[in-house]
Amino acid sequence: ADAVAAERALLLEQASSSGKPPEILEKMVDGRMKKFYAENTLMHQTHLVEPDGPVVSKALEEAGKRLGLPLSVEGFVLYQAGDE
């Protein structure tokens, strides 16, 4: 929660220097926060099996509907390729 608040504050500060009206600033920050969530949270990331498909939360919801039961993520494993 602290990281989200800090990121939002930073983005709002950056956007404020543009001189745009407050309602436009909020929309700019909202768009950048969507990108932040997509990069930093599992449920907002693009589904790996379907890169152009839904985010993980939507794919999980759709699979649950097909199976006729609620599904949830209990854990995950992060695989990383490369030299990092």
N, C-alpha and C positions, 0 to 999 in steps of 0.2 A: 504494500500500500504506500509505503514511503517512497519507493522508487517511482511509482506512478505519479504521485503528487509532485515529486521533484521534476520529473520529465515534463509534466503539464506546465509547471511554473516556468521552466526553462523555455519551452516552446512559446508560451504566452509572452514572455519577455522579448524573445527574438521577433515575434510577430508584431509586437507593439511598436518597434522601430520603423515599421512600414508606413505608419501614419494613416492606416485604414480605420474605418469606423469600428466600434466595439463588436457589433453583431457579425461583421465580416471576420474580425480577429478570432472570434469563437469558432466559426466554421473552419477557418484555416487550422486552428489548433485541433479541432475534432478530427479533421482529415489526417493530420500528422500523428495523432494518438492512435488512429486505426492502424497506421503503418507500424507504430511502436508495438502495439499488441500482436500484430501479425509476426513480428520479428522476435518477440520475447515470451509468448505464451503458447503452449501446445494447442489449446482448443481453438485458437484464432489462426493457426498456421494452415497453409494449403495442404490438403490431403495428399500424401506422398504417392499413392497408387494412381490417383487421378490429378496430375499437376494443374490442369485447367478446370478441375472440378471444384466441389465445395470445400469449405474449411473443415477441419477435423470435427468440430461440434455438429455441423450440419450432416456430415457423412455418418456420424454416430447416430444421430437422430433418425436419419433415413433408414439405416440398417435396423434400428430398433422397431421402426414401423413395419418393415418387411417381416421381421421375426415375430412381431406382436408382443414385444416386451420391452421395458425400458433398459437401456444400456448406459453404462458409465465407465469412465477410465479409472482403474484402481492403481495403475502404475504404468511406467513406460521405460524403455531402454533407449539411450542416446547412442547411436553409432556415428562415428565421425571418420571420414576418409581424408587422407592427406597428411601433411607434415605438421599441422597445428598441434 
